[in-house]
Amino acid sequence: GFSLLEIHGTARNLSLQTDSTGYFTVPWYAVTAWVFAATQFFYATGHQPTFPTIQWNAAFVGFSEGHSTNILPAILVGMNTFASHILFAVGCPLLLFWPFVREVKNTKNKSTRKESGDEELMMEMRLQENPRMFSTALLQLGMRYLFVYGVQLLASVCAAAILRRHLMVWKIFAPKFLFEALGFIVMNIYLVITFCFV
């Protein structure tokens, strides 16, 4: 995740050295890479979209004795299973913030700008100066993120529909569709919560 942010921030700063309004848009390649990183993180943590591979031991982490209800274990297993969706949805606004944080002042024009009194706002201060552009950019980022996840969910739906007569439909394709749908719902919830607090 961090290396992806660094690459994105450096690429945006190099491509937008003269145009400061371009910082308020996150390109499609960054959003798509962020979604692919979330999917890769799901598999890298040892999860698979099948029911026998659900990590049930997560329900008992931090508790030496049993639980009195099934609510807390269900939440713990769900958070363990969809941790990649949650973390990358919460970190999604970083795609917008990171180029501002990585911005480097142009040292050549520094003395001429100070003499003329035309000091340009740097880094994340532009977000406070343009709240309308920031809100628009955040909404656009959220819609792009939802769209890319929606395309991934649509691909899973199409695979399950096309291969409905396949021998392994109930072992591979249907669970994959269910995991994608639940991941999409979890990601939507955490994305909305994150954007409400940003």
Number of C-alpha atoms within 10 A of each C-alpha: 13 8 8 14 19 15 13 23 24 17 12 21 21 13 12 15 14 10 9 13 10 14 25 22 17 21 16 13 10 18 22 16 15 22 22 15 18 21 18 12 19 19 13 12 12 11 15 17 20 17 12 9 11 16 15 16 11 17 21 15 11 7 8 7 7 10 12 8 8 10 10 13 19 14 13 17 19 19 16 20 24 21 19 23 26 21 16 21 27 17 15 21 19 16 22 23 20 20 26 22 14 17 19 14 13 9 8 8 9 13 11 12 12 11 9 8 9 10 12 11 12 14 17 15 11 18 18 10 11 11 11 11 16 19 15 13 18 22 13 15 22 19 12 17 22 19 14 18 23 15 11 18 21 15 14 21 19 14 16 20 14 11 14 14 10 11 9 11 16 14 13 15 23 21 18 22 22 16 20 22 19 16 22 18 13 18 24 19 13 17 23 13 13 15 16 8 6 8
